[in-house]
Amino acid sequence: MVVGRRRFIGCMGALPLVGGMAAFAEEKPLLRMGVLTDTHVGETKASCRRVKLAYRLFRNHGVDMIVNVGDVADYHYPKGYKAYRETVNEVYAKVAAADRPKELFVYAGHDFFRYKNSSRKDWHRHATAAFADMQRLIGASNGPYAQGSIKGFPYVVLPQTMTEGLDLARCERMIADAAAANPGKPVFVFAHIPPANTTRSGRGHPEKTKIFSKYPQVVNISGHTHGSLSDERAIWQGAFTSVNAGCLQNWGDGRDGIVGNSVRRMNNYGVLIVDVYASRIVFRRFDVRDGEEYHAENPWVVPWPFDPATAPYALERRNRNMPKPAFAPDASLKLSSLKSGGGVMLTVPTAAGEPRPFAYRVRLERREGGGIWRLHARRDFFGDAWQRASERPEKYEMEFSDAYFCEGGKYRFRVSPVNFIGEEGKCVSLEYDAPASESASVVWESADPMKDCPFLFGLAGKGAVPRNGDFYEMDGRDARLVFPKDVWRGAKGARFRFVADIHTVQENLPTWTLVLRNPKPLKNAMGRISTPPGDLGMLRYVLEFEKSQSNHDYYLLLREGCAGKIRFGSIRIEQVR
């Protein structure tokens, strides 16, 4: 049964109702694709376990084509590519080569990393050779630049880069040719990094966005961001359509908008099945562990032909209709004293009902003169929107060491559930009077670290970051704050605490990540901090860790962020008793 556009749009109005897709139940797709990405396999068959589960799922659903959208291996692993191919052959062991789904591979950064044990600074130079080696070892039919069609639908494959860089003119010619030869049909463009300003963490090449925007037929499918397919920001529509396929490894970091101390990364098992019909493209999300479909009642449905004026996933329209999560009416926070190390344990109840929260925003406020509450620290953590109902916790717990508090100070915790676009539901709060504590001894402290500690660009060298009044002016490069010699003196296993009051001003994403790094060999201490967007004033940050080697001596590294301003208020280094 072929469904016309007018009837399709009429049926779409019923989609929020359970069973809204029933009107199309008897219609078969003209093309079915399986999409996985960021598999990051190692050198063994065991590392291909999720790949095997994905291919089994795709086989069970009878896909016509399978696309891996890049970062196939964690590094350029010849054994890993062979293991990948052996894994695929096991899944399709009794299927003749001619009857198997077509396979496409996108060639991305991790697949040239460490090519022939080259040094990091030379990795990019080996991209073209590494990709040729990967193509041979994994048995891929396509090279880095590829175009063709399957069942009458055109596709284009673009590499992340090559030794000589990405040939954008060639990319545009390929897309233009596919669009001209297939009027009215979607042109599927597979590229590892999302175009700039599209899906979540879409910070790729802005020129790609300009090119794709010339061709409304483009349906771009990307990887790279290590997001969850439960995230509604993984689909975007503007002048074209862009969908991010998540990952088959793990996900979750400060680039997801989480502010404060690093949170654990979560294992991810999501893949896409894309059904193409004459009147629509349907993106369905699956868990490879057991084949369960995420949000089966609400797949992403893109009406076709594409009309930007009525696109259901246009950013403004999506944001306007995004509901906010909420706590139950009787929800409350709880505090208990930590048995060792001083400080408190904050217990947060889970939000109630739907939608599930993408994150929880935790604000610690301090009461100042006149009864004014001022933001003192912020620590966010991921919610359970990415989890299945059976996996969701009943509560969350977060430790706040006594380094966050001053004896006798009055504090207030405020926690809000947050949706995918950062909008908060109603908060719950609890006040706290800080007692005396002697859990750590001060090794070194400075009330004016901008005077006492050099702030230099890069991982080495002596180029000073320029200062403008009370702030340093960051231009997008990494920078390091260097502490006096021997402040980190201590045996292997000694427990240290880094306590800093820092004021950042950042208008654009991504914001900075702060880590303590040992210079030789380059190794980070456990934990990292993600700074907030905008200007939230001076905030307290705390990192607590054990030294992995007695001779490690750390500087504070600011990395991965855009231009902005930073001011260091006070810093102290403590050794925990």
Secondary structure, 3 states (H helix, E strand, C coil): CCCCHHHHHHHHCCCCCCCCCHHHCCCCCCEEEEEECCCCECCCCHHHHHHHHHHHHHHHCCCCEEEECCCCECCCCHHHHHHHHHHHHHHCCCCCHHHCCEEEECCCHHHCCCHHHCCHHHCHHHHHHHHHHHHHHHCCCCCCCEEEEECCEEEEEECCCCCCCCCHHHHHHHHHHHHHHCCCCCEEEEECCCCCCCCCCCCCCHHHHHHHHCCCCEEEEECCCCCCCCCHHHEEECCCEEEECCCCCEECCHHHCCCEECCCCEECCEEEEEEECCCEEEEEEEECCCCCEECCCCCEEEECCCCHHHCCCEHHHHHHCCCCCECCCCCCCEEEECCCCCCEEEEEECCECCCCCCEEEEEEEEECHHHCEEEEEEEEEECCCCCCHHHCCCEEEEEECHHHCCCCCEEEEEEEEECCCCCECCCEEEEEECCCCCCEEEEEEECCHHHHCCEEECCCCCCECCEECCEEEECCCCEEECCCCCCCCCCCCCEEEEEEEEEEEECCCCCCEEEEEECCCCEECCCCEECCCEEEEEEEEEEEEECCCCCCCCEEEEECCCCEEEEEEEEEEEEEC
